[in-house]
Amino acid sequence: MVIPALIEHKRDGGALTPEQWSGLIRAYAAGQIPDYQMSALLMAIYFRGLEPGELAALTDAMIESGDRLRFNGYPRPVVDKHSTGGVGDKVSLLLAPMVASCGVAVPMMSGRGLGHTGGTLDKLESIPGFRTNLTLAEARAQIDRLGCAMLGQTPEIAPADKRLYALRDVTATVESIPLISASIMSKKLAEGLNGLVLDVKTGSGAFLTDLSKSVELARTMIALGETRGCPTVALLTAMDRPLGRACGNALEMEEAIEGLRGRGPMDLLEVTYALGAEMLVLVGAAPNLGEARGRLEESVVSGRALETFARVVEAQGGNPAVIEDPGALPQAQAVEVFRAPRTGVVAAVEPRRIGRAIVELGGGRMAVEDAVDPTVGFVIAVKPGDTVRAGEPIASIFARDEAGIALGTAALREAVTIGETGRLTPLISHRITSRGVEALAEGS
Ligand code: URA
């Protein structure tokens, strides 16, 4: 293979053959293609895109670069959910135990915080002792026992994606629909699923802020899943404000545990139930969305979902005391109330600004190897459209010290704007399947 010729062909708008894609990924995974050549190819893809056949070949090659979870002949259906990333998005923490306690196997393989968005693994690791680096064999044994494991991308799963993703992160090639699709779907398809539900975030805090791009991303991933024997459905959910109230790893874990008791913020529970219902219906564990939702609610009311989560925490080495006592989670050294600077209507709670502030406070990463501080973040009680009075407490800031409080206060002043009017956009705006796009809310 003459790599510069392949890069040149892609750069000039040509398409590579499936054999060329599989050869490229095999050689890259084997260390035979240097990062500088792969970076050039990624940038060519960023500008030129991929034809459907190229995307399929790239995704398959990324799956084939590693091993898979295998559930052939498994007594329970196997399903997972993936979010494209947001701020305050702790849905996976509730969803995995809820769905597992409805008799479905959930190999919840998640990621770390990326850019301004939080990551499920970082949230789980806020529980003292919790281990997310399970091997495939450990994950499989735990799923057999508890119906659920919550883990990171193991070295066996799509290792080519792991390298490519790290390279994209530092070469400004993340925000590409074909590259995001191949990256997410190669990992998910290697989980041996009977169904996949995608939570595609849209709005100013999402990676792809534009609605039409979010729809395109969803449709691209659905086509990849469906043509590889994995029924796939997507919901488009709002990320123009944080989801729920808590933003920051341990704070979100506390809110998720409250949610598993049915006491979480309404928007968080609504998105969780909607995605969970899709998961159950997709794999035939419930006949329709209404009944599926009833079962999920029952798993919460009966305490089964929380009990499943407690067993997962214990199995993965975490301190189960956090379930009954939020004080067992790491606590911030400095806490301060933030008050509404004026009377009016909340016009915006800008998630990107909040997410960036969490990173600045130490709760996210500037570099891959950075440790995160689980204690820092915000609890924001208001949403766009809420009326507030000057001086009313509307948020809390959690930081390491007074400098962090000052930084958090400045971030909230920018992120929360109060004016004369404000409007909450629909929380779940579209449902997308291989059959098409359905608007779920008026005006969507
Ligand atoms: N998450 C992934 O796993 N990959 C991407 O490219 C973007 C988000």
Residues whose N, C-alpha, C, O or C-beta is under 5 A from the ligand:
A	BS01	URA	T84 V174 L179 I180 S183 I184
